[in-house]
Amino acid sequence: MSKEKLKIANKLKLKKYRDELKLFVAEGLRLCEMAADSEIEFGFYTAEFLKDERAKNLVEKISAPLYEIPTANFEKISDTKTPQGILLAVRQKFFSIEEVFSQKLIVALDAVHDAGNLGTILRTAEAFSCGVVILEDSADVFNSKVVRSSMGAIFFLPTIKMTRAEFLAAVKKFDVEILATALDSTAEIYYKHDFTKKSAIVFGSEAAGVSTEILNAAKKIYIPMTGRAESLNVATAAAIVIAEAVK
């Protein structure tokens, strides 16, 4: 049984199999602690991992099947450079459109390709109780790097995948104002905008920005910069704007 599960765990490194099996991987003590109340299918740990009291408590808490395997086997399925010795296969969870759009502030990610950036934005969104919409061409939200950089936000954050057309229909249906970050002569400075109305803020790809389809329907905002930098990292820009909107 553990050999079959090992094969599955190894397959989950690829998006194709994550989509097919509707599973993803959480790895490391802290992340697995945060995943403990999620729907866990199975997991692996090493004897070395159990030497820590906190690790023992985690293994005892999880009711799903867990298998102790040699460190050499664990390293084959791990996606980190220095594995801590625990890995869980977790059932993917997406929320309903009503759950996501019931949040006062919604963050939409439009073709955000970088997994680290996407995960960091999820972490920020969860910290400020936002709903999140993942639009086309963005990184896979269940990519292991996204999961790690989200610091566990992925387990709690109201998140949904949508096409741009579905998103535009949803903001209309739920009477949500669309804002998009853009360096445009018609854009308003972000801190001058009135965020008291229910809003969806769209952040675009690191290279191309927000898609034309979304920009045409959105009110544009921008972050003024006084230094020589050409632009801000998208995760940094998201943190600045989200914090101001919540304030």
Accessible surface in RSA format (square Angstrom, percent):
REM  Atomic radii and reference values for relative SASA: ProtOr
REM  Chains: A
REM  Algorithm: Lee & Richards
REM  Probe-radius: 1.40
REM  Slices: 20
REM RES _ NUM      All-atoms   Total-Side   Main-Chain    Non-polar    All polar
REM                ABS   REL    ABS   REL    ABS   REL    ABS   REL    ABS   REL
RES MET A   1   155.11  80.3 109.32  72.3  45.79 109.0 103.39  87.9  51.72  68.5
RES SER A   2    36.07  30.5  34.30  45.8   1.77   4.1   7.16  15.2  28.91  40.5
RES LYS A   3   161.43  78.8 159.37  97.8   2.06   4.9 102.76  92.5  58.67  62.5
RES GLU A   4    96.83  55.6  96.80  73.2   0.04   0.1  41.05  79.4  55.78  45.5
RES LYS A   5    47.65  23.2  47.65  29.2   0.00   0.0   4.78   4.3  42.87  45.7
RES LEU A   6    28.42  15.8  27.32  19.5   1.11   2.8  27.67  19.4   0.76   2.0
RES LYS A   7   125.59  61.3 119.46  73.3   6.13  14.6  79.85  71.9  45.74  48.7
RES ILE A   8    46.82  26.6  46.82  34.9   0.00   0.0  46.82  33.7   0.00   0.0
RES ALA A   9     0.66   0.6   0.00   0.0   0.66   1.5   0.00   0.0   0.66   1.7
RES ASN A  10    70.55  48.7  65.17  63.0   5.38  12.9   6.91  16.6  63.64  61.5
RES LYS A  11    92.36  45.1  88.62  54.4   3.75   8.9  41.86  37.7  50.50  53.8
RES LEU A  12     3.73   2.1   0.00   0.0   3.73   9.4   0.00   0.0   3.73  10.0
RES LYS A  13    83.74  40.9  57.81  35.5  25.93  61.7  41.14  37.0  42.60  45.4
RES LEU A  14   103.07  57.4 101.77  72.8   1.31   3.3 103.07  72.4   0.00   0.0
RES LYS A  15    97.66  47.6  91.54  56.2   6.12  14.6  66.21  59.6  31.45  33.5
RES LYS A  16   139.73  68.2 124.79  76.6  14.94  35.6  86.69  78.0  53.04  56.5
RES TYR A  17    46.98  21.9  46.98  26.7   0.00   0.0  15.52  11.7  31.46  38.8
RES ARG A  18    11.41   4.8  11.41   5.8   0.00   0.0   1.51   2.1   9.90   6.0
RES ASP A  19    46.35  32.5  42.49  42.3   3.86   9.1  24.02  56.5  22.33  22.3
RES GLU A  20   114.41  65.7  82.65  62.5  31.75  75.6  44.80  86.7  69.61  56.8
RES LEU A  21    55.34  30.8  46.82  33.5   8.52  21.4  50.63  35.6   4.71  12.7
RES LYS A  22   112.46  54.9 112.46  69.0   0.00   0.0  69.22  62.3  43.24  46.1
RES LEU A  23    10.79   6.0  10.79   7.7   0.00   0.0  10.79   7.6   0.00   0.0
RES PHE A  24     4.73   2.4   4.73   2.9   0.00   0.0   4.73   2.9   0.00   0.0
RES VAL A  25    17.24  11.3  13.45  12.2   3.78   9.1  13.45  11.7   3.78  10.3
RES ALA A  26     0.05   0.0   0.00   0.0   0.05   0.1   0.05   0.1   0.00   0.0
RES GLU A  27    13.32   7.6   5.46   4.1   7.86  18.7   4.75   9.2   8.57   7.0
RES GLY A  28     7.81   9.6   0.00   N/A   7.81   9.6   7.81  21.4   0.00   0.0
RES LEU A  29    27.12  15.1  27.10  19.4   0.02   0.1  27.10  19.0   0.02   0.1
RES ARG A  30   128.87  54.1 127.04  64.8   1.83   4.3  45.90  62.7  82.97  50.3
RES LEU A  31    14.54   8.1  12.56   9.0   1.98   5.0  12.63   8.9   1.91   5.1
RES CYS A  32     0.00   0.0   0.00   0.0   0.00   0.0   0.00   0.0   0.00   0.0
RES GLU A  33    43.81  25.2  32.05  24.2  11.77  28.0  18.44  35.7  25.38  20.7
RES MET A  34    45.52  23.6  34.36  22.7  11.16  26.6  39.09  33.2   6.43   8.5
RES ALA A  35     0.00   0.0   0.00   0.0   0.00   0.0   0.00   0.0   0.00   0.0
RES ALA A  36    15.11  13.9   0.42   0.6  14.70  33.4   0.42   0.6  14.70  38.9
RES ASP A  37   125.10  87.6  88.80  88.4  36.30  85.8  37.15  87.4  87.95  87.7
RES SER A  38    35.61  30.1  14.09  18.8  21.52  49.6  17.50  37.3  18.10  25.4
RES GLU A  39   112.23  64.4  98.49  74.5  13.74  32.7  45.61  88.2  66.62  54.4
RES ILE A  40    21.48  12.2   4.44   3.3  17.04  41.1   4.44   3.2  17.04  46.2
RES GLU A  41    59.22  34.0  47.09  35.6  12.13  28.9   5.34  10.3  53.88  44.0
RES PHE A  42     3.43   1.7   3.43   2.1   0.00   0.0   3.43   2.1   0.00   0.0
RES GLY A  43     0.00   0.0   0.00   N/A   0.00   0.0   0.00   0.0   0.00   0.0
RES PHE A  44     0.15   0.1   0.00   0.0   0.15   0.4   0.09   0.1   0.06   0.2
RES TYR A  45    28.12  13.1  28.12  16.0   0.00   0.0   0.91   0.7  27.22  33.6
RES THR A  46     5.19   3.7   5.19   5.3   0.00   0.0   2.43   3.3   2.76   4.2
RES ALA A  47    59.39  54.6  51.43  79.4   7.96  18.1  52.69  74.2   6.70  17.7
RES GLU A  48   108.75  62.4  99.94  75.6   8.81  21.0  46.15  89.3  62.60  51.1
RES PHE A  49    14.31   7.2   7.20   4.5   7.11  18.5  12.93   7.8   1.38   4.0
RES LEU A  50    40.68  22.7  39.73  28.4   0.95   2.4  40.00  28.1   0.69   1.8
RES LYS A  51   157.80  77.0 120.77  74.1  37.03  88.2  87.54  78.8  70.26  74.8
RES ASP A  52    70.08  49.1  63.45  63.1   6.63  15.7  27.24  64.1  42.84  42.7
RES GLU A  53   114.76  65.9 109.54  82.9   5.22  12.4  57.91 112.0  56.85  46.4
RES ARG A  54   115.89  48.7 110.63  56.4   5.26  12.5  51.34  70.2  64.55  39.1
RES ALA A  55     0.30   0.3   0.30   0.5   0.00   0.0   0.30   0.4   0.00   0.0
RES LYS A  56    88.81  43.3  87.88  53.9   0.93   2.2  37.71  33.9  51.10  54.4
RES ASN A  57    81.52  56.2  75.91  73.4   5.60  13.5  25.99  62.5  55.53  53.7
RES LEU A  58     7.25   4.0   2.76   2.0   4.49  11.3   6.78   4.8   0.47   1.3
RES VAL A  59    25.01  16.5  20.07  18.2   4.94  11.9  20.07  17.4   4.94  13.4
RES GLU A  60   137.62  79.0 103.08  78.0  34.54  82.2  49.60  95.9  88.01  71.9
RES LYS A  61   122.03  59.5  92.69  56.9  29.34  69.9  67.73  61.0  54.30  57.8
RES ILE A  62    13.86   7.9   1.22   0.9  12.64  30.5   3.04   2.2  10.82  29.4
RES SER A  63   120.49 101.8  80.41 107.3  40.09  92.3  53.81 114.6  66.68  93.4
RES ALA A  64    17.82  16.4   5.01   7.7  12.81  29.1  11.57  16.3   6.25  16.6
RES PRO A  65    73.46  53.5  61.07  55.7  12.39  45.1  73.32  60.5   0.15   0.9
RES LEU A  66    35.45  19.7   8.69   6.2  26.76  67.3   8.69   6.1  26.76  72.0
RES TYR A  67    46.40  21.7  43.14  24.5   3.26   8.5  39.80  29.9   6.59   8.1
RES GLU A  68    96.95  55.7  67.65  51.2  29.30  69.8  20.51  39.7  76.44  62.4
RES ILE A  69    11.02   6.3   6.80   5.1   4.22  10.2   9.35   6.7   1.67   4.5
RES PRO A  70    85.39  62.2  73.27  66.8  12.12  44.1  84.79  70.0   0.61   3.8
RES THR A  71    73.07  52.0  68.04  69.0   5.04  12.0  51.31  68.9  21.76  32.9
RES ALA A  72    64.67  59.5  56.63  87.4   8.05  18.3  59.51  83.8   5.16  13.7
RES ASN A  73    51.45  35.5  50.51  48.8   0.95   2.3   4.11   9.9  47.35  45.8
RES PHE A  74     1.73   0.9   1.73   1.1   0.00   0.0   1.73   1.1   0.00   0.0
RES GLU A  75   100.36  57.6  83.70  63.3  16.66  39.7  21.81  42.2  78.55  64.1
RES LYS A  76   146.74  71.6 132.13  81.1  14.62  34.8  89.76  80.8  56.98  60.7
RES ILE A  77     7.96   4.5   5.18   3.9   2.78   6.7   5.18   3.7   2.78   7.6
RES SER A  78    10.08   8.5   0.44   0.6   9.64  22.2   0.44   0.9   9.64  13.5
RES ASP A  79    65.30  45.7  47.95  47.7  17.35  41.0   9.59  22.6  55.71  55.6
RES THR A  80    40.04  28.5  22.25  22.6  17.79  42.4  27.69  37.2  12.35  18.7
RES LYS A  81   206.55 100.8 171.21 105.1  35.34  84.1 122.42 110.2  84.14  89.6
RES THR A  82   116.87  83.1 104.33 105.8  12.54  29.9  77.03 103.5  39.84  60.2
RES PRO A  83    43.59  31.8  18.21  16.6  25.38  92.3  18.68  15.4  24.91 154.8
RES GLN A  84   109.38  61.2  87.11  63.7  22.28  53.0  34.17  72.7  75.21  57.0
RES GLY A  85     4.47   5.5   0.00   N/A   4.47   5.5   4.45  12.2   0.01   0.0
RES ILE A  86     0.33   0.2   0.33   0.2   0.00   0.0   0.33   0.2   0.00   0.0
RES LEU A  87     0.55   0.3   0.55   0.4   0.00   0.0   0.55   0.4   0.00   0.0
RES LEU A  88     0.00   0.0   0.00   0.0   0.00   0.0   0.00   0.0   0.00   0.0
RES ALA A  89     0.00   0.0   0.00   0.0   0.00   0.0   0.00   0.0   0.00   0.0
RES VAL A  90     1.31   0.9   1.31   1.2   0.00   0.0   1.31   1.1   0.00   0.0
RES ARG A  91    72.76  30.5  67.71  34.5   5.05  12.0  25.00  34.2  47.76  28.9
RES GLN A  92    26.48  14.8  11.61   8.5  14.87  35.4   3.93   8.4  22.55  17.1
RES LYS A  93   131.15  64.0 117.69  72.2  13.46  32.0  75.85  68.3  55.30  58.9
RES PHE A  94    74.00  37.0  45.85  28.4  28.16  73.3  45.85  27.8  28.16  80.6
RES PHE A  95    33.77  16.9  25.27  15.7   8.49  22.1  27.94  16.9   5.82  16.7
RES SER A  96    50.16  42.4  37.29  49.8  12.86  29.6  43.06  91.7   7.10   9.9
RES ILE A  97    44.80  25.5  42.52  31.7   2.28   5.5  42.52  30.6   2.28   6.2
RES GLU A  98    93.19  53.5  89.11  67.4   4.08   9.7  54.37 105.2  38.82  31.7
RES GLU A  99    84.25  48.4  79.94  60.5   4.31  10.3  36.20  70.0  48.05  39.2
RES VAL A 100     0.00   0.0   0.00   0.0   0.00   0.0   0.00   0.0   0.00   0.0
RES PHE A 101     0.65   0.3   0.00   0.0   0.65   1.7   0.29   0.2   0.36   1.0
RES SER A 102    75.61  63.9  44.31  59.1  31.30  72.1  41.28  87.9  34.33  48.1
RES GLN A 103    43.98  24.6  41.23  30.1   2.75   6.5   2.77   5.9  41.20  31.2
RES LYS A 104   123.90  60.4 114.69  70.4   9.21  21.9  81.57  73.4  42.33  45.1
RES LEU A 105    14.65   8.2  14.46  10.3   0.19   0.5  14.46  10.2   0.19   0.5
RES ILE A 106     0.00   0.0   0.00   0.0   0.00   0.0   0.00   0.0   0.00   0.0
RES VAL A 107     0.00   0.0   0.00   0.0   0.00   0.0   0.00   0.0   0.00   0.0
RES ALA A 108     0.00   0.0   0.00   0.0   0.00   0.0   0.00   0.0   0.00   0.0
RES LEU A 109     0.00   0.0   0.00   0.0   0.00   0.0   0.00   0.0   0.00   0.0
RES ASP A 110     0.43   0.3   0.43   0.4   0.00   0.0   0.41   1.0   0.02   0.0
RES ALA A 111    12.25  11.3  12.25  18.9   0.00   0.0  12.25  17.3   0.00   0.0
RES VAL A 112     0.00   0.0   0.00   0.0   0.00   0.0   0.00   0.0   0.00   0.0
RES HIS A 113   107.21  58.6  91.61  63.7  15.60  39.9  67.53  69.6  39.68  46.2
RES ASP A 114    61.39  43.0  54.33  54.1   7.05  16.7  18.51  43.6  42.87  42.8
RES ALA A 115    14.76  13.6  10.60  16.4   4.16   9.5  10.60  14.9   4.16  11.0
RES GLY A 116    13.52  16.7   0.00   N/A  13.52  16.7  13.36  36.7   0.16   0.4
RES ASN A 117    17.78  12.3  17.11  16.5   0.66   1.6   0.22   0.5  17.56  17.0
RES LEU A 118     0.00   0.0   0.00   0.0   0.00   0.0   0.00   0.0   0.00   0.0
RES GLY A 119     0.00   0.0   0.00   N/A   0.00   0.0   0.00   0.0   0.00   0.0
RES THR A 120    54.28  38.6  54.25  55.0   0.03   0.1  35.96  48.3  18.32  27.7
RES ILE A 121     0.08   0.0   0.00   0.0   0.08   0.2   0.08   0.1   0.00   0.0
RES LEU A 122     0.00   0.0   0.00   0.0   0.00   0.0   0.00   0.0   0.00   0.0
RES ARG A 123   122.96  51.6 121.66  62.0   1.30   3.1  24.39  33.3  98.56  59.7
RES THR A 124    20.76  14.8  16.56  16.8   4.20  10.0   8.56  11.5  12.20  18.4
RES ALA A 125     0.00   0.0   0.00   0.0   0.00   0.0   0.00   0.0   0.00   0.0
RES GLU A 126    66.04  37.9  59.42  45.0   6.62  15.8   3.37   6.5  62.67  51.2
RES ALA A 127    73.14  67.2  37.69  58.2  35.45  80.6  45.41  64.0  27.72  73.4
RES PHE A 128    75.65  37.8  63.08  39.1  12.57  32.7  66.92  40.6   8.73  25.0
RES SER A 129    83.89  70.9  67.85  90.6  16.04  36.9  40.50  86.2  43.40  60.8
RES CYS A 130     0.20   0.1   0.00   0.0   0.20   0.5   0.00   0.0   0.20   0.2
RES GLY A 131     0.00   0.0   0.00   N/A   0.00   0.0   0.00   0.0   0.00   0.0
RES VAL A 132     0.00   0.0   0.00   0.0   0.00   0.0   0.00   0.0   0.00   0.0
RES VAL A 133     0.00   0.0   0.00   0.0   0.00   0.0   0.00   0.0   0.00   0.0
RES ILE A 134     7.98   4.5   6.04   4.5   1.94   4.7   6.04   4.4   1.94   5.3
RES LEU A 135     3.86   2.2   0.00   0.0   3.86   9.7   0.83   0.6   3.03   8.2
RES GLU A 136    66.06  37.9  56.66  42.9   9.40  22.4  32.99  63.8  33.07  27.0
RES ASP A 137    96.45  67.6  69.51  69.2  26.94  63.7  24.68  58.1  71.78  71.6
RES SER A 138    22.40  18.9   0.17   0.2  22.23  51.2   0.47   1.0  21.93  30.7
RES ALA A 139    17.26  15.9   5.02   7.8  12.24  27.8  15.81  22.3   1.45   3.8
RES ASP A 140    13.83   9.7   4.59   4.6   9.23  21.8   7.03  16.5   6.80   6.8
RES VAL A 141     0.45   0.3   0.33   0.3   0.12   0.3   0.33   0.3   0.12   0.3
RES PHE A 142     5.87   2.9   4.92   3.1   0.94   2.5   4.92   3.0   0.94   2.7
RES ASN A 143    44.34  30.6  44.34  42.9   0.00   0.0   0.35   0.8  43.99  42.5
RES SER A 144    21.19  17.9  18.41  24.6   2.78   6.4  13.94  29.7   7.26  10.2
RES LYS A 145   104.01  50.7 103.92  63.8   0.08   0.2  57.04  51.3  46.97  50.0
RES VAL A 146     0.00   0.0   0.00   0.0   0.00   0.0   0.00   0.0   0.00   0.0
RES VAL A 147     0.59   0.4   0.59   0.5   0.00   0.0   0.59   0.5   0.00   0.0
RES ARG A 148    78.53  33.0  73.17  37.3   5.36  12.8  35.01  47.8  43.52  26.4
RES SER A 149    29.26  24.7  17.44  23.3  11.82  27.2  27.16  57.8   2.09   2.9
RES SER A 150     0.42   0.4   0.00   0.0   0.42   1.0   0.00   0.0   0.42   0.6
RES MET A 151    85.35  44.2  77.85  51.5   7.50  17.9  53.39  45.4  31.96  42.3
RES GLY A 152     0.00   0.0   0.00   N/A   0.00   0.0   0.00   0.0   0.00   0.0
RES ALA A 153     5.42   5.0   2.55   3.9   2.87   6.5   4.81   6.8   0.61   1.6
RES ILE A 154    18.89  10.7   4.30   3.2  14.59  35.2   4.32   3.1  14.57  39.5
RES PHE A 155    23.22  11.6   2.17   1.3  21.04  54.8   6.79   4.1  16.43  47.0
RES PHE A 156    98.01  49.0  79.19  49.0  18.82  49.0  83.80  50.8  14.21  40.7
RES LEU A 157     2.14   1.2   0.83   0.6   1.32   3.3   1.17   0.8   0.97   2.6
RES PRO A 158    24.47  17.8  24.47  22.3   0.00   0.0  24.47  20.2   0.00   0.0
RES THR A 159     4.89   3.5   4.89   5.0   0.00   0.0   4.38   5.9   0.52   0.8
RES ILE A 160    24.94  14.2  24.94  18.6   0.00   0.0  24.94  18.0   0.00   0.0
RES LYS A 161    87.94  42.9  70.87  43.5  17.07  40.6  51.61  46.5  36.33  38.7
RES MET A 162    17.43   9.0   8.54   5.7   8.89  21.2  13.73  11.7   3.71   4.9
RES THR A 163    54.98  39.1  54.83  55.6   0.15   0.4  52.30  70.2   2.68   4.1
RES ARG A 164    33.82  14.2  33.82  17.2   0.00   0.0   2.88   3.9  30.94  18.8
RES ALA A 165    65.25  60.0  55.69  85.9   9.56  21.7  58.55  82.4   6.70  17.8
RES GLU A 166    91.27  52.4  85.04  64.3   6.23  14.8  35.89  69.4  55.38  45.2
RES PHE A 167     0.00   0.0   0.00   0.0   0.00   0.0   0.00   0.0   0.00   0.0
RES LEU A 168    40.40  22.5  34.63  24.8   5.77  14.5  35.14  24.7   5.26  14.2
RES ALA A 169    62.00  57.0  49.64  76.6  12.36  28.1  57.64  81.2   4.36  11.5
RES ALA A 170     3.23   3.0   0.30   0.5   2.92   6.6   3.05   4.3   0.18   0.5
RES VAL A 171     6.52   4.3   5.58   5.1   0.94   2.3   5.67   4.9   0.86   2.3
RES LYS A 172   176.73  86.2 153.80  94.4  22.93  54.6 104.26  93.8  72.47  77.2
RES LYS A 173   145.68  71.1 108.72  66.7  36.95  88.0  83.86  75.5  61.82  65.8
RES PHE A 174    49.46  24.7  33.80  20.9  15.66  40.7  39.46  23.9  10.00  28.6
RES ASP A 175   101.20  70.9  93.51  93.1   7.69  18.2  31.45  74.0  69.76  69.6
RES VAL A 176    11.36   7.5   0.00   0.0  11.36  27.4   0.75   0.7  10.61  28.8
RES GLU A 177    40.65  23.3  33.71  25.5   6.95  16.5  17.64  34.1  23.01  18.8
RES ILE A 178    16.28   9.3  10.40   7.7   5.88  14.2  10.40   7.5   5.88  16.0
RES LEU A 179     0.00   0.0   0.00   0.0   0.00   0.0   0.00   0.0   0.00   0.0
RES ALA A 180     0.00   0.0   0.00   0.0   0.00   0.0   0.00   0.0   0.00   0.0
RES THR A 181    28.76  20.5  21.98  22.3   6.78  16.2  14.51  19.5  14.25  21.5
RES ALA A 182    20.52  18.9   8.61  13.3  11.92  27.1  18.66  26.3   1.87   4.9
RES LEU A 183   136.88  76.2  99.49  71.2  37.39  94.0 102.34  71.9  34.54  93.0
RES ASP A 184    56.34  39.5  37.69  37.5  18.65  44.1  11.28  26.5  45.06  44.9
RES SER A 185   123.52 104.4  73.51  98.1  50.01 115.2  60.63 129.1  62.89  88.1
RES THR A 186   105.25  74.9  72.86  73.9  32.39  77.2  78.23 105.1  27.02  40.8
RES ALA A 187    15.02  13.8   0.00   0.0  15.02  34.2   0.02   0.0  14.99  39.7
RES GLU A 188    48.93  28.1  42.16  31.9   6.77  16.1  26.97  52.2  21.96  17.9
RES ILE A 189    33.02  18.8  30.93  23.0   2.09   5.0  30.93  22.3   2.09   5.7
RES TYR A 190    30.45  14.2  30.45  17.3   0.00   0.0   2.12   1.6  28.33  34.9
RES TYR A 191   111.81  52.2  92.87  52.8  18.94  49.3  61.51  46.2  50.30  62.0
RES LYS A 192   136.40  66.5 107.29  65.8  29.11  69.3  64.99  58.5  71.41  76.1
RES HIS A 193    21.04  11.5   9.31   6.5  11.72  30.0   7.55   7.8  13.49  15.7
RES ASP A 194    94.20  66.0  81.33  81.0  12.86  30.4  44.44 104.6  49.76  49.6
RES PHE A 195    25.62  12.8  11.35   7.0  14.27  37.1  12.13   7.4  13.50  38.6
RES THR A 196   105.01  74.7  89.39  90.6  15.63  37.2  79.20 106.4  25.81  39.0
RES LYS A 197   106.08  51.8  97.41  59.8   8.67  20.6  63.18  56.9  42.90  45.7
RES LYS A 198    52.66  25.7  49.22  30.2   3.44   8.2  27.88  25.1  24.78  26.4
RES SER A 199     0.39   0.3   0.27   0.4   0.13   0.3   0.27   0.6   0.13   0.2
RES ALA A 200     0.00   0.0   0.00   0.0   0.00   0.0   0.00   0.0   0.00   0.0
RES ILE A 201     0.00   0.0   0.00   0.0   0.00   0.0   0.00   0.0   0.00   0.0
RES VAL A 202     0.00   0.0   0.00   0.0   0.00   0.0   0.00   0.0   0.00   0.0
RES PHE A 203     0.85   0.4   0.85   0.5   0.00   0.0   0.85   0.5   0.00   0.0
RES GLY A 204     5.76   7.1   0.00   N/A   5.76   7.1   0.29   0.8   5.47  12.2
RES SER A 205     8.18   6.9   2.60   3.5   5.58  12.9   2.06   4.4   6.13   8.6
RES GLU A 206    78.75  45.2  41.52  31.4  37.22  88.6  45.20  87.4  33.55  27.4
RES ALA A 207   102.67  94.4  60.35  93.1  42.32  96.3  69.02  97.2  33.64  89.1
RES ALA A 208    90.56  83.3  55.36  85.4  35.20  80.1  65.45  92.2  25.11  66.5
RES GLY A 209    32.18  39.7   0.00   N/A  32.18  39.7  26.09  71.6   6.09  13.6
RES VAL A 210     9.97   6.6   0.43   0.4   9.55  23.0   0.43   0.4   9.55  25.9
RES SER A 211    29.93  25.3  18.90  25.2  11.03  25.4  29.48  62.8   0.45   0.6
RES THR A 212    95.95  68.2  91.16  92.4   4.80  11.4  55.59  74.7  40.36  61.0
RES GLU A 213    82.61  47.4  70.16  53.1  12.45  29.6  36.73  71.0  45.87  37.5
RES ILE A 214     0.00   0.0   0.00   0.0   0.00   0.0   0.00   0.0   0.00   0.0
RES LEU A 215    37.88  21.1  36.91  26.4   0.98   2.5  36.91  25.9   0.98   2.6
RES ASN A 216   122.42  84.4  84.02  81.2  38.40  92.5  29.33  70.6  93.08  90.0
RES ALA A 217    55.85  51.4  23.45  36.2  32.40  73.7  34.62  48.8  21.23  56.2
RES ALA A 218    16.06  14.8   0.00   0.0  16.06  36.5   1.93   2.7  14.13  37.4
RES LYS A 219    90.49  44.1  80.40  49.3  10.09  24.0  45.14  40.6  45.35  48.3
RES LYS A 220    45.90  22.4  41.46  25.4   4.43  10.6   9.01   8.1  36.88  39.3
RES ILE A 221     0.14   0.1   0.14   0.1   0.00   0.0   0.14   0.1   0.00   0.0
RES TYR A 222    61.52  28.7  58.96  33.5   2.56   6.7  32.19  24.2  29.33  36.2
RES ILE A 223    26.63  15.2  19.58  14.6   7.05  17.0  19.58  14.1   7.05  19.1
RES PRO A 224    53.42  38.9  34.44  31.4  18.97  69.0  38.41  31.7  15.01  93.3
RES MET A 225    69.44  36.0  33.63  22.3  35.81  85.3  35.78  30.4  33.66  44.6
RES THR A 226   149.29 106.2 108.72 110.2  40.57  96.7  82.65 111.0  66.64 100.7
RES GLY A 227    58.43  72.1   0.00   N/A  58.43  72.1  35.97  98.7  22.46  50.3
RES ARG A 228   247.88 104.1 210.11 107.1  37.77  89.9  87.92 120.2 159.96  96.9
RES ALA A 229    66.28  60.9  43.54  67.2  22.75  51.7  55.12  77.6  11.16  29.6
RES GLU A 230   160.16  92.0 139.21 105.3  20.95  49.9  61.15 118.3  99.01  80.8
RES SER A 231    70.53  59.6  53.79  71.8  16.74  38.6  25.37  54.0  45.16  63.3
RES LEU A 232    64.81  36.1  43.40  31.0  21.41  53.8  45.58  32.0  19.23  51.7
RES ASN A 233    77.26  53.3  58.29  56.3  18.97  45.7  33.71  81.1  43.55  42.1
RES VAL A 234    15.47  10.2  10.65   9.6   4.82  11.6  13.28  11.5   2.19   5.9
RES ALA A 235     8.50   7.8   6.42   9.9   2.08   4.7   6.84   9.6   1.66   4.4
RES THR A 236    63.23  45.0  57.89  58.7   5.34  12.7  38.66  51.9  24.57  37.1
RES ALA A 237    14.08  12.9  14.08  21.7   0.00   0.0  14.08  19.8   0.00   0.0
RES ALA A 238     0.09   0.1   0.09   0.1   0.00   0.0   0.09   0.1   0.00   0.0
RES ALA A 239    37.00  34.0  34.50  53.2   2.50   5.7  34.78  49.0   2.22   5.9
RES ILE A 240    57.40  32.7  48.24  35.9   9.16  22.1  54.74  39.4   2.66   7.2
RES VAL A 241     0.01   0.0   0.01   0.0   0.00   0.0   0.01   0.0   0.00   0.0
RES ILE A 242     0.00   0.0   0.00   0.0   0.00   0.0   0.00   0.0   0.00   0.0
RES ALA A 243    40.73  37.5  35.35  54.5   5.39  12.3  35.71  50.3   5.03  13.3
RES GLU A 244    38.08  21.9  31.00  23.5   7.08  16.9   3.96   7.7  34.11  27.9
RES ALA A 245    13.92  12.8   0.58   0.9  13.34  30.3   0.71   1.0  13.21  35.0
RES VAL A 246    76.22  50.2  47.52  43.0  28.70  69.2  54.11  47.0  22.11  60.0
RES LYS A 247   188.92  92.2 128.02  78.5  60.90 145.0 103.43  93.1  85.49  91.1
END  Absolute sums over single chains surface
CHAIN  1 A    12300.4       9834.9       2465.5       6677.7       5622.7
END  Absolute sums over all chains
TOTAL         12300.4       9834.9       2465.5       6677.7       5622.7
